[in-house]
Amino acid sequence: MPKKSVRTLETTPLAARVPFREALAYWFKLGWLAFGGPAGQIAMMHHELVERRRWISEQRFLHALNYCMTLPGPEAQQLATYIGWLMHGTWGGIAAGTLFVLPSVLVIVLFGWIYLRFGDLPAVAGVLYGIKPAVIAIVVYAAYRIGRRALRNAWLWAIAAAAFVATFALRLPFPLIIIGAGLIGYLGGRYAPERFTLHDGEADGGNSALIGDHHATPEHARFSRARLVRYTIVGLLIWAVPFGSLVAWQGWNGVYAQMAWFSTKVALLTFGGAYAALPYVYQHAVEIHGWLTVPQMMDGLALGETTPGPLVKIVTFVGFLGGWQREALGPEALALAGTLGALVTTFYTFLPSFLFILIGGPLVEATRGAIHFTAPLTGITAAVVGVILNLAVFFAYHVLWPQGLAGPFGLDTLFNGFEWFSALLGAAALVALVRYQVGIIPVILACGAAGLVYAFALRPLLGG
């Protein structure tokens, strides 16, 4: 009798097992509760979809996650898109991925408006002063978390160290570092696979889930060359038509056309999570285009950490501030210009993630039980640790020496203008994160409150 029920389940359409309305309700809720970065978001989906609801088995969840981790872009959002697509086809994937991102975009636009309207108030400035050291601690903590999981042997430690030197001392472009690390991982997977193997963990081996280990792949998820070509063409058109319209409207050097091009490159280069893309985002948004300043970039990162959704939504913040501060629609329409910038950057940042799933998903489903494309990811992830540490050093310099170092390096110049309170607050935040496992949001809130107290009480008392 149990065998018959399993056989019947295998032939039942997945959409019939999980009603579309029920799935929509879950994706909508997840979008508002997706705090804690990709690790927290993936853990939340695993608990809900694998353990509680039993919509998908452990093994198939990990198989989908493995693919998403090899892609550029936000893996948690891509995983939601993949599972939504597996259950309800194209529209299921689009709905899941969109609802995962939409709440964070609304929050970013609202807070961006508050930030630009009231950011120069003493109370707001005091809170932001306290948050900046927390951002440094968070970035260091991210390198620690990734490094503890990824740097399992001397080879991977060497890749991380080389990536740090390449970014800090040699100033090599981020894409070149990623390509080099991926190539090393590929070669390592061929000639030293035991050093470059990602482990899926233990699978449950059962079929009690609605999408079980041995359940047949639904028709819409099976590979079809005609579907592959059709989806690729449609995807390119969805990218090209709005982009061409922006170029026709304001020219190639127009603010929105450049934002669309910049966001597309971010989407294709964010291997290893949003932290790995931050140096590239900083370089283009701050140094090349001048859409925002270094302090604004750090404030955006703090905002991204304290709001739901993938951290790469900091690009949405960049778009809002860039459109507003460049007065892209004239001085009378600043909020509208910022909102349009946020929409353009969000659309082009997340569009490739949808296409990767809808186009590549059928190929991945065909590889179940034979995952062999993770060795390059292992090399890239090791390099990401070094890149993130370089980012922490960069942020620390701008926070601890806001006026810069005057003169040659030495004790006198080192301590001249040094922000002792920021250093102590950042160290306390790092201890709270690493030693006591305090959540990121409580740490940011506590540091913001400490900055407020310092601005209104301690600094005047100390004569600062």
NORNOR-V550271 format. One line per field, one symbol per residue. ss: DSSP state (H for helix, E for strand, C for the rest). phi: phi as a letter, one per 40 degrees, with the letter a starting at -180 (. if undefined). burial: 1 if it has 16 or more other ideal C-beta (glycine too) atoms within 10 Angstrom, else 0. Layout:
# NORNOR-V550271
ss: ???
phi: ???
burial: ???
This chain:
# NORNOR-V550271
ss: CHHHHHHHHHHCCHHHHCCHHHHHHHHHHHHHHCCCHHHHHHHHHHHHHHHHCCCECHHHHHHHHHHHHHCCCCHHHHHHHHHHHHHHHHHHHHHHHHHHHHHHHHHHHHHHHHHHHHCCCHHHHHHHHHHHHHHHHHHHHHHHHHHHHHCCCHHHHHHHHHHHHHHHCCCCCHHHHHHHHHHHHHHHHHHCHHHCCCCCCCCCCCCCCCECCCCCCCHHHCCCHHHHHHHHHHHHHHHHHHHHHHHHHHCCCCHHHHHHHHHHHHHHHCCCCHHHHHHHHHHHHHHHCCCCCHHHHHHHHHHHHCCCCCHHHHHHHHHHHHHHHCCCCCCCCHHHHHHHHHHHHHHHHHHHHHHHHHHHHHHHHCCCCCCCCCHHHHHHHHHHHHHHHHHHHHHHHHHHCCCCCCCCCCHHHHHCCCCHHHHHHHHHHHHHHHCCCCCHHHHHHHHHHHHHHHHHHHHHHHCC
phi: .dccccccccccdccccbddcccdccccccdcbccggccccccccccccccccfcacdcccccccdcccccchccccccccccccccbgdcccccccccccddccccccccccccccbcccdcccccccccdcccdccccccccccccccccacccccccccccccccccfccddcccccccccccccccbadccbbcbcgcccgbbcccbcdbccccdccccacccdcccccccccccccccccccccbgdccdccccccccccdccbccggcdccddccddccccccgcaccdccccccccccbbchccccdcccdccccccccfcbgccbcccccccccccccdcccddcccdccccddccdcbdgacabccdcccccccddcccccccccccccccbccgccgccaccccccgccccccccccccccccccbfccccdccccccccccccccbcccccgc
burial: 00000000100001000101001101110111011111001101110011000011111111111111111111111111111111111101111111111111111110111011000000010111111111111111111111100111001110111111011100000100110111011101100000110100000100101111101011011000000000100010001001100110000001111111111111111111111111111101110010110101111111111111111111111111111111011000011011111111111111111111111111011000000001111111111111111111011101111000000000000000001011001101110110000001001111110111011000000000
